[in-house]
């Protein structure tokens, strides 16, 4: 009895080892025209079905040390749909040996001819150090109408987004090789906080869904598994976003329907349970491991509508911790939150307040601004709120890992905006110790007017000469500051990044910048106006070497005064001049 149990245990162990062992591979050098292949993919639910692949030949050196296998596909619904988006990664076998994955197709083709990525190139992704951009191969050089063999676009499903949000960002997504499909993702995507599902439910030919965002709004990109080697998984047969080393959750996916299309047919699928983490995104494939939970960034967006009788809405999401994707996903989520809650046409004002927090106790970034417009206030609010997020994440400082984002939005039906109409000073000639009085007149719609008066006391001992007062809105002042920060004095530490971004002024005030036409040297986190001669010599040497920026165009700032506008959005800019005379 014991011997029988031992044999059963050994048989079970051997079976398990075979299940995770690397499958037999047919090298590219052995591929010949006329070979008959069999592919595997999902056309409905999670059932893996076979299709046929007649090998036509090999396009050698189609890329740097890369080749593509050409094959004519047939079987199942392919005669009607052609090569579909979502088939990327479908494994193809010859005599039971894996040769590669369906990864490319011809533009404007009437015949289902596919490009198959050799499996050897896909297996190299775990050793790769570089990601490559999306490729296309023209077969008749010089002919603008030539058919091109291009990577199959990755279908990306959106759930919980407004139609306007998906349409607005579709062109940017397509530039990344992603094809957006609204409403094709059921629910809020797979819950990445749950225990990973049964890995035996995913096999070569199964569909997986890379989860970019989950929750009240969800974004997922679908493709097919090519090979499983132990705990490793290889899929897609081409790059996803060319991120290189990455951390994106993936889930098991099921096909709901196939949609034949004159341009490009695609699978409509939906994510199921969380399964693991994609760790590599390279030119030839994506690769990941089963199990584990990725680090996601919780994002909360609260919208208080102009109609105060309606409840405040809160949207909670988890986004991938990705320097490129996170700012775009946040921008889409902000736009959709406003568009799905408030009207987007007609006069209106939006105020946004929030924070971007980081791991390790790094200084948080304050997100604070306001926008007024007749038509595009949501787009402006989304774009300008995502800019500080993008700047911080793409600062090149690896320790700035986002921890959470929270944004509170308040909407008002009226367009509360004021334009700087007139500005004047109390006197053209002043002396040290005097107070310069700056008068501002701002006008808005429906005859709205606002007058403001500020004073600047001239320091005793101020040198004689011209003194300038530049009055501008917050956005104009921010633009000038950011130009200064990129002129050689870029923030290099987390505290400098936080200092720069937290110094940005919101649009609901005007700024009076007092300055002199003297050199000012930009340093990380600020500037040194009109330094002493000895210090100036050192700074000049650094500036000539490109280590510092010299801000001759903006001059040396003496002071800055904020002018409150009672919540209105300011615009406009004027510069005034006074002459500082010798003291009497």
C-alpha positions, 0 to 999 in steps of 0.5 A: 500500500505504501509503495503504491502511494509512493508511486502515485506521489512520484507520478503526481510530482512528475506530472506537475514538473511537466506542466511547468516545463518549457515546451519544445521549441523549433528554432527560427533556422529550421523554419521553412516555407510550406510548413503547416502550423497550428495556433491556439487562441480564445474566440469565446469565453476562456475556451482555447481553440485551434486555428491553422497557420500555413508558413509562407517564409521568413522576413530576415533582418526586418529589425536590428538582428530580428526576423519575422515569420510570415504565415497565412491563418485560417480556421474558426472565425478568422475567415470573417474577422482576419487577424484580430486585435487581442490575438497578439501572443497567440502561440503557433506550433509546428509538429508540436514545437513552439515557433512563436506568437502572432504579433503583426498584421498587414494594413489594409489586407484582405487576406489573413496573413500574420507576422509571427514573432520567433519564440527565441526573441520573446525569451530574450526579454528577461535579459534585455536592457532596452525597450524599442518603439513600435515598428512597422515594415514597408514591403515596397519602399518608396510607395506611400500606398504600400502595405505595411506589416505592423504590430497589432494594436493592443485593445484597451478597454475603459469602464466608468469613463465618460464617452467624451473622456475616451474620445478626447484622449484616443489620439494620444492612446493610439500614438502609444499603439493602444486602441481604446474601446469604451464600455468593453470592460465589465465592472471595475477590473480585477481587484489587485488586493485579492489573493491571486487566482488559480494559475492552472486556469491560464495556459498558452493561448489563454487571454490575459488583461493587463490592469492599468487602473481598477476601481470606479474607473478601470483601464485594461489592455488585453492580449494572449499568452504565448508560453508558460515556463515555471512561474514565468509567463510570456505574452503579446509577441510585441511591446506593450508600452516599451517601459522596460522593467515595469510593475503592472498587474495582470488578470485572467480574461474571458472573451465576450464577443468578436467584432469584425471590422473593415479596418481591424477586427478585435476581441471584446473581453473582460477581466476576471481574477487577479493572477500576477505581475508583468515585470518586463515590457520589451520590444518582442514581448511582455513577461511576468510572474504568477502570484504577488501583488503590485504596488498601486497608487490609490487615487481619490477624486471628489466632485462637489457640483454647482447644484448644492442640492445634489450629493458630492460624488467621490471616485476611488481608483488604483493606478499603476505606479508608472512615471509615464502612464500615471499622469495621463491616467490621472488626467483622464480620470479628472476630466471624466469625473468632471464631465460625468458630474457637471456640464462641460458647455457654457460658462463655469468655474472649477476650483481644484485642491489636492495633494500628491504624496510620496513614500518615505516621508518625502515632501508632498506636492500641493495641487491647487488651482482654478479655471474659468471658461465657456467651453473647456474648463474641464480640459484645462483643469485636467491638463494643468493638474496633471502637469505637476504630477508629470513633472514630479514623476519624470524628474529623474529622482528614483526615490520620488515614488508616488504613494497617493493622490487626492483631488477635491473639485468644486464647480460653480455655474458662473464664469468668475474671471477678471482681466487686468484692464489698467494699472498705474503707479502713484508716482513716476519718481520715488526715493528710498524709504517712500512707498510705491502705490500700485493701482489695478483695475480689472474687468469681467463679464456683465460689467463686473469690475474690481479695483485693488491697491497695493503698496511696496515700501522702498528699502532705505538704502536702495540704489538709484535707477529703474525699478520695474513692477510686472503685474501678471496672472498666476499661470503667466508667473508659473510659466516664467518660473518653470522656464527659469527652472529648466535653464540649467538650474533644474531641481535635483532633490525631492525637496527642491522638486517639492519647493518648486512645485509648491511655489506655483501660484493658483489662477485666483490671484494676480502677482506683482513682481518687483524687479530690477534689470540686473543679472539673477542666477537660477539655482535649484529651488530658487534664484540669487538676485544681483549677487556681490561681485566675488560671488558673481564671479563664481556663479558666472563660471558655473553659468558658463559651464551650464551648471546654472542659469542666468536670468537676464531676461527676467532680471533680479526679483526684489519682491513679490506681492499677491493680490486677492481676487475674491475667488475670481480667475485672473488674466493679463499682464502689464509692466510699470516703471518707476525711477528711484532717485538719490535720497535728498 
